[in-house]
Amino acid sequence: MNAARLRLVLMYGYSALLLAFMLAPLLVIVPMSLTSGNTLSFPTPGWSSRWYAELLDDPRWLSSFWNSLVIASVVTLISCVLGIPAAIGLAWGKFPGKRLIYALVAAPLVMPVVIVGVASFSFFASLGLVGNRLSIILIHSAMAVPVMLTTVMASLAGFERSLVRASASLGAGPVRTLFKVILPLIMPGVAAGSIIAFIISFDEIVVASFLSTADQRTLPRMIFSGVRESISPAIAAVAVLLIFLSGILLALAGWLQLRSERLRRKVRT
């Protein structure tokens, strides 16, 4: 075995061990969610799916899931509408202060989320919007737009701008060029940014704890309340469903990336 092959084997072996170390705690959650007992324990005393049925029967879980889904979906849409044009402008535009504008937009990425939560509560409390979905959507959007901006700018770094000029020379306007040329080729960055924006909003708990009430609590806050008050196996069932949802989103991102690569090869040929 030559040195290059040995390095390749060691790299894949290390990656497999690291992946197993990260996923092992997640796999333990699955049998814990199927326990017949009333507490989280492993190994389980028996098997039952009653905790999944409890999620459907308890209106608090359904309401919190719906709130998180609506908020995260709206935040993802806002991130796309604001982040994609901003990324194109910052990546291709030539104007003074580009670095300063990018630093200001990306500031929420480095700001402690506790400070964001306290400041948000003080601001929206004065407007009477605490407990309103709108307040959570606005703050989550401010946290998600920088992620969309960063991923789209990374995709634009390797974009052939001659394709835009070719589209314009063939009579396509800016809007048609955006949807027919630019977006299909930067779709991996858009998909990655959308997924991360959705996850940021869906999993966020600190800001939601400050701005949500018992009637508008999100799923992460519901989980946190359950862990603090009574550790029920229903929490493990929710965790399994969230893992499954994350797997679907990652699979979708992979499919979009493969599709974009095929489009790039087709354009080059």
Secondary structure, DSSP 8 states (H G I E B T S, - for coil): --HHHHHHHHHHHHHHHHHHHHHHHHHHHHHHHTBSSSS--SS-SSB--HHHHHHHH-HHHHHHHHHHHHHHHHHHHHHHHHHHHHHHHHHH---TTHHHHHHHHTHHHHS-HHHHHHHHHHHHHHHT-TT-HHHHHHHHHHHHHHHHHHHHHHHHTT--THHHHHHHHTT--HHHHIIIIIHHHTHHHHHHHHHHHHHHHHH--HHHHHH--SSS--HHHHHHHHHHH---HHHHHHHHHHHHHHHHHHHHHHHHHHHHHHHHHHHH-
